[in-house]
């Protein structure tokens, strides 16, 4: 393709640069755009207006879609937080990096766990750093913190390509709400309380017996038993709220600024930090990942939004999230950065169907799609909103129904930043720019593989010749027998064992005709049934041959709480501090931002 002939005067330099991008799809762009990645947490694809919701108000996200490209077949690599975010950052299926596991250990559950994103993985932030980008992360991390000591920060954002971090290194959990519940199992709580009382009584008896000479035991034995008693005390204390102090912390770079975090004021903090980061780096280029705490439970919207939606606390929280998106976008515009900033909006996975408070569901809505968070095969857990805006470069008001993935952000932003993909590992994402600009008709993804933990549950095949998108389910979760929308008697679907069903031949759906996966195809309804299954089986076998054994970051050992890894602001185990606003105890609300921004 020949070069464009332009008069390179300053007045038209930007226009010619944009035209050059359109003509040169296989070479790096002539200038590096700013990149703003906005990722919601647990947001269902049916929760926002531009994807079909007509009762929850999301005008700013809808406006983003009108000004950009809306992806209607956007797929996350995992139906739960930690592995999905690992894939987002690395462009690789999380099973390749050991960020998938089985059973209940599918996410980082404790800040003082030793598992997390492996140091030998390469994130898009690291590569863009090398290309001169200033990189920042605001909000949720949830990819681990320390490996061997409390301050080695081996999994931390600042060790994975981010120059600046402000947010929660873990995630929101029920314990973060002082008036909320707990992630701990009620039966486990009861046992901990009982055993703690028994051990405390035994320690007291041993010490008195030793001091009085009534018991022929050594001080070494007393010390050992006392240490065990201390651990039981910690466990007992955690059942009365200590989990909140251990897991729910706010950090700025390496400093703990709130322990525990005050959720009611965290939203305004995130926006103000984002404003400061953008203003400080307005001359660019910068990469900013705004990683929402919204709309994960607990649902704590500020007073500006409480009771304002038609869908209770969850709807309030979604509308507050949309308001924050609007404030961030408007600040970009005020700084004159709209036209040279690529903005991406998505969710890390589908809404959580089993998340309930009493009889009220407090998780998201996944529209017409079956299933939800935790379900790796059904569309509701893995099909998410995807919106990309870059004025003048990407066509406004465009809709693309080709299969795309959150993993595609890795090669896309590296291409835009002028970097090169690592050549020493498999990269599963694909550069989206040719598809977004209309230079190609089809996504580069022929097959996408859907894992639940380490188990491959389903395979998606985009048969480009026919236009059909087939999906074969080899394993599906067992739903509640009474016909409820969620899984059987659990808060998160299991990946294997007695609560899943195995299928061979697999359940087969044509998503291009049946996106709700309402009626599986059979040999009676599809003459090519066996041929299709054979091709999918072959692709699955070829894919699995590319998976090599790696250390399991989410194993039982790597996900249990370790006292020596616990971040603590104060004296362990009584960790507490509030270093925000010079210890100002006020509670700013989002309505302050009307004047701030």
C-alpha positions in Angstrom: 0.0 0.0 0.0 1.4 3.4 -1.0 2.0 6.2 1.5 -0.5 9.0 1.8 0.6 12.3 0.3 -0.1 15.0 2.9 1.1 18.6 3.5 2.6 18.0 6.9 1.6 21.4 8.4 0.9 21.4 12.1 -2.8 22.2 11.5 -3.4 18.9 9.7 -0.8 16.6 11.3 -3.3 14.9 13.5 -5.8 14.3 10.6 -3.1 12.8 8.4 -1.8 10.6 11.3 -5.3 9.2 11.8 -5.7 8.5 8.1 -2.3 6.8 8.1 -3.5 4.4 10.8 -6.5 3.5 8.7 -4.2 2.6 5.8 -1.4 0.9 7.7 -3.1 -1.9 9.7 0.0 -4.1 10.1 2.4 -1.4 11.3 2.5 0.5 14.6 0.6 3.8 14.6 2.6 7.0 14.0 1.8 8.4 17.4 0.9 6.8 20.7 -2.6 7.5 22.0 -3.5 7.6 25.6 -5.3 4.5 26.7 -8.1 4.4 29.4 -9.4 0.9 30.3 -12.5 0.8 32.4 -13.4 -2.6 33.9 -16.5 -3.1 36.0 -16.8 -5.9 38.6 -19.6 -8.5 38.4 -21.7 -6.3 36.0 -24.2 -8.3 33.9 -24.5 -7.6 30.2 -28.2 -6.9 30.7 -27.6 -4.2 33.3 -26.9 -1.3 31.0 -29.1 0.4 28.5 -27.2 0.0 25.3 -27.4 -3.8 25.8 -31.1 -3.9 26.3 -31.9 -2.6 29.8 -34.7 -0.1 29.8 -35.2 0.5 33.5 -31.7 1.1 34.9 -30.3 4.5 33.8 -26.8 4.4 32.2 -26.7 7.4 30.0 -22.9 7.9 30.1 -22.1 4.3 29.1 -24.8 4.4 26.4 -23.3 7.6 25.1 -19.9 6.0 25.0 -21.4 3.3 22.8 -23.0 5.8 20.5 -19.6 7.5 20.0 -17.7 4.3 19.5 -17.9 0.6 18.6 -20.1 -1.8 20.6 -19.0 -5.4 20.7 -22.0 -7.7 21.1 -20.1 -11.0 21.2 -17.5 -10.0 23.8 -16.2 -12.9 25.9 -14.2 -13.1 29.1 -11.6 -15.8 29.7 -13.1 -16.9 33.0 -16.4 -16.4 34.9 -14.7 -15.3 38.1 -12.6 -12.3 39.1 -8.9 -13.4 39.6 -8.4 -15.6 36.6 -10.4 -13.2 34.3 -8.2 -10.3 35.3 -5.0 -12.3 34.9 -6.1 -13.1 31.3 -7.0 -9.5 30.7 -3.5 -8.3 31.7 -1.5 -11.1 30.0 -3.6 -11.9 26.9 -3.4 -15.6 27.8 -5.8 -18.2 29.1 -5.3 -18.1 32.9 -4.7 -21.9 33.0 -1.4 -21.1 31.2 -0.1 -19.1 34.1 -1.5 -21.2 36.9 -4.2 -18.7 37.7 -7.0 -21.3 37.5 -7.7 -24.1 40.1 -10.5 -26.4 41.1 -13.0 -26.6 43.9 -13.5 -23.4 45.9 -10.0 -22.1 45.4 -10.8 -20.1 42.2 -9.8 -16.6 43.3 -7.4 -15.0 45.8 -9.5 -15.0 49.0 -7.0 -13.5 51.5 -4.7 -10.6 51.2 -2.2 -12.6 53.2 -2.2 -15.5 50.7 0.9 -16.3 48.8 -0.7 -16.9 45.4 -1.0 -14.4 42.6 0.0 -13.4 39.1 3.4 -15.1 38.5 6.4 -12.8 38.3 7.5 -14.4 35.0 4.2 -13.3 33.3 4.3 -10.2 31.2 1.5 -7.6 31.4 0.5 -5.0 28.8 1.5 -2.4 31.4 5.0 -3.6 31.5 5.4 -3.5 27.8 3.8 0.0 27.5 6.1 1.2 30.3 9.1 0.3 28.1 7.5 2.3 25.3 7.5 5.5 27.4 4.0 5.3 28.8 3.2 6.4 32.3 0.9 3.7 33.7 -1.6 3.8 36.5 -4.2 1.6 38.2 -7.1 2.9 40.2 -9.4 0.5 42.1 -9.5 -3.3 42.4 -6.4 -5.5 41.8 -7.3 -9.0 43.2 -4.2 -10.7 41.7 -2.2 -11.3 44.8 0.3 -9.3 46.9 3.2 -11.0 48.6 5.1 -14.3 48.1 7.3 -15.0 51.1 7.5 -11.9 53.3 5.0 -9.2 54.2 6.8 -6.6 52.1 8.2 -8.4 49.1 5.1 -7.3 46.9 6.0 -9.9 44.3 2.4 -10.0 42.9 1.7 -6.3 43.4 0.7 -3.8 40.7 3.9 -1.8 41.0 5.8 -5.0 40.3 3.7 -5.7 37.2 4.1 -2.6 35.1 2.2 0.1 37.0 3.9 3.3 38.0 1.1 4.3 40.3 -1.6 2.4 42.2 -4.5 3.6 44.3 -7.1 1.2 45.4 -7.9 -2.2 47.0 -5.2 -4.9 46.5 -7.9 -7.5 47.1 -11.6 -6.9 46.4 -14.9 -6.0 48.0 -16.4 -8.7 50.2 -19.3 -8.8 52.5 -17.0 -8.3 55.5 -16.0 -4.9 54.1 -19.4 -3.5 55.1 -19.5 -2.9 58.8 -23.3 -3.6 58.8 -23.0 -6.5 56.4 -22.4 -10.3 56.7 -19.3 -12.3 56.2 -17.7 -14.6 53.6 -17.1 -17.2 56.3 -19.3 -20.2 56.4 -21.8 -20.0 59.4 -21.0 -23.6 60.5 -17.3 -22.8 60.4 -17.8 -19.7 62.6 -19.7 -21.7 65.2 -16.9 -24.4 65.3 -14.2 -21.7 65.6 -15.9 -20.1 68.5 -16.4 -23.4 70.3 -12.8 -24.6 69.7 -11.3 -21.2 70.7 -13.1 -21.4 74.0 -11.9 -25.0 74.6 -8.3 -24.1 73.6 -8.3 -21.0 75.8 -9.4 -23.0 78.8 -6.8 -25.7 78.1 -4.0 -23.1 77.8 -5.1 -21.5 81.1 -5.2 -24.9 82.8 -1.7 -25.8 81.5 -0.1 -22.6 82.6 -1.6 -22.8 86.1 -0.7 -26.4 86.3 2.9 -25.7 85.4 3.2 -22.7 87.8 1.8 -24.7 90.7 3.7 -27.9 89.9 0.5 -29.9 89.6 1.3 -30.9 86.0 4.7 -32.4 85.0 5.0 -30.6 81.7 7.8 -28.5 80.1 7.6 -24.8 79.3 8.4 -25.7 75.7 5.1 -27.7 75.6 3.3 -24.8 77.3 4.7 -22.3 74.7 3.7 -24.6 71.8 0.2 -25.0 73.1 -0.2 -21.3 73.8 0.8 -20.5 70.2 -1.9 -22.8 69.0 -4.3 -21.1 71.3 -3.3 -17.7 69.8 -4.0 -19.0 66.3 -7.4 -20.1 67.4 -8.0 -16.7 69.0 -7.2 -15.1 65.7 -9.6 -17.4 63.9 -12.3 -16.7 66.5 -11.7 -12.9 66.3 -12.0 -13.1 62.5 -15.5 -14.5 62.8 -16.4 -11.3 64.7 -15.1 -8.9 62.0 -11.4 -9.2 61.9 -11.6 -10.4 58.2 -12.6 -6.8 57.5 -9.4 -5.5 59.0 -7.2 -8.0 57.2 -8.7 -8.0 53.7 -10.5 -4.6 53.2 -7.6 -2.1 52.9 -6.9 0.8 50.7 -3.4 1.6 49.5 -1.6 4.3 47.6 1.5 2.7 46.0 3.1 0.8 48.9 1.4 2.8 51.7 -1.7 1.5 53.5 -4.0 4.6 53.7 -7.1 3.0 55.2 -7.4 -0.2 57.2 -10.2 -1.1 57.0 -11.4 0.8 54.0 -14.4 3.1 54.3 -16.4 2.0 51.3 -18.9 4.9 51.5 -16.1 7.4 50.6 -14.0 5.2 48.3 -15.8 6.1 45.1 -15.1 9.9 45.4 -11.5 9.0 46.3 -11.0 7.0 43.1 -12.4 9.7 40.9 -10.3 12.4 42.5 -7.2 10.2 42.2 -8.1 9.5 38.5 -8.5 13.3 37.9 -5.1 14.0 39.4 -3.4 11.2 37.4 -4.9 12.4 34.1 -4.0 16.1 34.8 -0.5 15.2 35.8 0.1 13.2 32.6 -2.0 15.2 30.2 1.0 15.5 27.8 1.0 11.7 27.6 1.2 9.1 26.6 -0.5 7.4 29.6 -2.2 4.0 30.2 -4.8 4.2 33.0 -6.8 1.1 34.2 -9.8 2.3 36.1 -10.8 -1.0 37.8 -14.2 -0.5 39.5 -15.1 -1.8 42.9 -18.7 -1.5 41.6 -20.9 -3.5 41.3 -19.6 -6.3 43.5 -21.4 -6.8 46.8 -21.7 -5.3 49.4 -23.8 -2.7 47.6 -23.0 0.6 49.3 -24.0 3.5 47.1 -23.5 7.0 48.3 -26.5 9.1 49.5 -26.7 10.8 46.1 -27.9 7.5 44.6 -29.5 5.6 47.5 -33.1 4.7 46.6 -33.0 6.4 43.2 -33.3 3.4 40.9 -36.1 1.0 40.1 -34.0 -2.0 41.1 -33.1 -1.4 44.8 -29.5 -1.2 46.0 -28.1 -3.0 43.0 -29.7 -0.6 40.5 -28.5 2.3 42.7 -25.0 1.0 42.5 -25.1 0.5 38.7 -26.4 4.1 38.2 -23.6 5.4 40.5 -21.1 3.5 38.5 -22.4 5.1 35.3 -22.2 8.5 36.9 -18.5 7.9 37.7 -17.9 6.8 34.1 -19.4 10.1 33.0 -17.3 12.1 35.3 -14.1 10.5 34.1 -15.0 10.9 30.5 -16.0 14.5 31.0 -12.7 15.3 32.6 -10.8 13.8 29.6 -12.8 16.2 27.5 -12.1 19.2 29.7 -8.4 18.4 29.5 -8.6 18.3 25.7 -7.7 14.6 25.6 -10.8 13.0 24.1 -9.6 12.8 20.5 -6.3 11.2 21.3 -7.5 8.7 24.0 -8.8 5.2 23.3 -11.4 4.3 25.9 -12.5 0.7 26.6 -15.3 -0.3 28.8 -16.2 -3.9 29.9 -17.0 -6.2 32.8 -14.7 -8.9 34.2 -17.5 -11.5 33.9 -21.3 -11.9 34.2 -23.6 -11.0 37.0 -23.8 -13.2 40.1 -27.1 -15.0 40.1 -26.7 -16.8 43.5 -25.8 -13.6 45.4 -28.8 -12.9 47.5 -29.7 -11.0 50.7 -32.5 -12.9 52.3 -35.0 -13.6 49.4 -33.7 -10.6 47.4 -31.2 -11.1 44.6 -28.4 -8.6 44.8 -26.4 -9.7 41.8 -26.6 -8.6 38.2 -28.8 -9.5 35.3 -27.4 -11.2 32.2 -30.2 -10.4 29.8 -31.2 -13.2 27.5 -28.2 -15.3 28.3 -28.4 -18.4 30.5 -26.2 -18.7 33.6 -24.0 -16.2 35.4 -20.8 -15.7 37.5 -18.9 -18.9 38.1 -20.4 -20.7 35.1 -17.7 -21.1 32.5 -19.8 -22.5 29.7 -23.2 -20.8 29.7 -23.2 -17.4 28.1 -24.4 -15.4 31.1 -21.2 -16.0 33.0 -18.8 -15.0 30.2 -20.5 -12.7 27.7 -19.9 -9.2 28.8 -20.4 -5.6 27.5 -17.5 -4.3 25.4 -17.3 -0.7 24.1 -14.3 1.0 22.5 -14.2 4.7 21.6 -11.5 6.6 19.7 -13.0 9.7 17.9 -11.8 10.1 14.4 -10.2 6.6 14.3 -13.0 4.2 15.1 -16.4 4.6 13.4 -19.0 6.0 15.8 -22.2 4.0 16.3 -20.8 0.8 15.0 -21.9 -2.7 16.2 -19.7 -5.8 15.8 -21.2 -9.3 16.4 -17.9 -11.2 15.8 -16.5 -13.2 18.7 -13.9 -11.1 20.6 -12.3 -11.5 24.0 -11.0 -9.5 26.9 -7.7 -11.2 26.1 -7.6 -9.1 22.9 -6.9 -5.9 24.9 -3.3 -7.2 25.5 -2.2 -7.3 21.8 -4.4 -4.3 20.9 -2.9 -1.8 23.4 0.6 -3.2 22.7 0.2 -2.5 19.0 -1.1 1.0 19.7 1.8 1.7 22.0 4.4 0.6 19.5 5.5 -2.4 21.5 6.1 -6.0 20.4 4.3 -9.2 21.6 6.4 -11.6 23.6 7.7 -14.4 21.4 8.5 -16.9 24.1 5.0 -17.8 25.1 1.5 -18.5 23.6 -0.6 -15.3 23.3 -4.3 -16.1 22.9 -5.6 -12.6 22.4 -5.7 -10.9 18.9 -5.2 -7.3 17.8 -8.7 -5.8 17.5 -7.8 -2.7 15.4 -8.3 -4.2 11.9 -11.8 -5.5 13.0 -12.7 -2.2 14.7 -11.8 -0.2 11.7 -13.6 -2.4 9.3 -10.5 -3.5 7.5 -11.5 -7.2 8.0 -14.9 -8.8 8.2 -14.2 -11.5 10.7 -12.5 -11.9 14.1 -9.3 -13.8 14.1 -10.7 -16.1 16.7 -11.8 -19.4 15.2 -12.1 -21.2 18.5 -12.5 -19.9 22.1 -12.1 -22.3 25.1 -14.1 -21.9 28.3 -12.6 -23.1 31.5 -14.1 -23.6 34.9 -11.0 -23.8 37.2 -8.7 -26.2 35.4 -11.5 -28.0 33.8 -12.5 -27.3 30.1 -16.2 -27.0 30.1 -17.1 -25.7 26.7 -15.7 -24.8 23.3 -16.9 -22.1 20.9 -16.3 -22.4 17.1 -16.8 -19.6 14.7 -17.3 -21.4 11.4 -16.6 -18.5 9.2 -17.7 -20.1 5.9 -21.2 -20.6 7.1 -21.3 -17.7 9.6 -22.5 -20.0 12.3 -21.1 -19.9 15.9 -21.3 -23.3 17.4 -20.8 -24.0 21.1 -20.3 -27.4 22.6 -20.8 -28.0 26.4 -18.8 -31.0 27.7 -19.5 -30.1 31.4 -22.4 -28.0 32.8 -23.2 -27.1 36.4 -26.2 -28.6 38.1 -28.9 -26.1 38.6 -31.2 -26.0 41.6 -33.9 -28.7 41.3 -36.7 -26.3 41.9 -35.9 -24.5 38.7 -34.1 -21.5 40.2 -31.7 -19.6 38.0 -28.6 -20.4 40.0 -26.6 -23.4 41.0 -27.6 -26.1 43.6 -27.3 -24.9 47.2 -24.0 -23.0 46.7 -23.0 -19.4 46.3 -20.7 -20.2 43.4 -21.0 -23.0 40.9 -18.6 -25.9 41.2 -16.3 -27.0 38.4 -16.2 -30.7 39.0 -17.5 -33.4 41.4 -21.1 -34.4 42.0 -22.6 -30.9 41.3 -21.7 -30.9 37.6 -23.0 -33.0 34.7 -20.8 -34.5 32.0 -22.0 -34.7 28.4 -20.7 -36.8 25.5 -21.6 -36.2 22.8 -21.6 -32.6 24.1 -24.6 -30.3 24.2 -24.4 -28.4 21.0 -25.9 -24.9 20.3 -25.9 -22.6 17.3 -25.4 -19.2 19.0 -26.0 -17.3 15.8 -29.6 -18.6 15.9 -30.1 -19.5 19.6 -28.0 -17.1 21.7 -30.1 -18.0 24.8 -29.0 -21.6 24.5 -32.6 -22.7 24.9 -32.6 -25.8 22.6 -29.6 -28.0 22.0 -29.0 -29.4 18.5 -29.2 -33.1 17.9 -28.5 -35.5 15.0 -32.2 -35.3 14.2 -32.1 -31.5 13.7 -28.7 -31.0 12.3 -27.4 -33.4 9.5 -23.8 -32.3 10.2 -24.0 -33.0 13.9 -21.3 -35.7 14.2 -19.1 -33.8 11.7 -19.3 -30.6 13.8 -18.6 -32.5 17.1 -15.6 -34.2 15.5 -14.1 -30.9 14.4 -14.6 -29.3 17.8 -13.1 -32.4 19.5 -10.1 -32.0 17.3 -9.6 -28.3 18.1 -10.0 -29.0 21.8 -7.3 -31.7 21.6 -5.0 -29.4 19.7 -5.5 -26.6 22.3 -4.9 -28.9 25.3 -1.5 -29.9 23.8 -0.4 -26.3 24.1 -1.1 -26.2 27.8 2.1 -26.9 29.8 2.3 -27.6 33.6 3.0 -24.6 35.7 2.9 -23.9 39.5 -0.7 -23.6 40.7 -1.1 -20.1 42.1 -4.5 -20.8 43.5 -3.8 -24.1 45.2 -4.9 -24.7 48.7 -1.6 -23.8 50.2 -1.3 -20.6 48.1 -4.8 -19.4 49.0 -4.8 -20.0 52.7 -4.2 -17.1 55.1 -0.6 -16.8 56.3 0.0 -14.5 59.3 3.6 -13.6 58.2 2.2 -12.1 54.9 -0.5 -10.0 56.5 -0.2 -6.3 55.5 -0.8 -4.3 58.7 -1.0 -0.6 59.5 -0.5 -0.7 63.3 0.3 -3.6 65.6 -0.6 -7.0 64.3 -3.2 -8.5 64.7 -4.9 -5.2 65.7 -4.4 -3.5 62.3 -6.0 -0.1 61.9 -5.3 3.3 60.4 -6.9 6.2 58.5 -4.3 8.3 56.7 -6.7 9.9 54.1 -7.1 13.6 54.2 -4.7 13.9 57.1 -6.9 11.8 59.3 -10.0 13.8 58.4 -12.9 11.6 59.6 -15.5 13.2 57.4 -17.3 11.2 54.8 -17.2 12.9 51.4 -20.0 12.0 49.0 -20.0 11.8 45.2 -22.2 14.9 45.0 -19.0 16.8 46.0 -17.7 16.0 42.6 -20.2 18.3 41.0 -18.1 21.1 42.2 -14.7 19.4 42.2 -15.0 18.3 38.5 
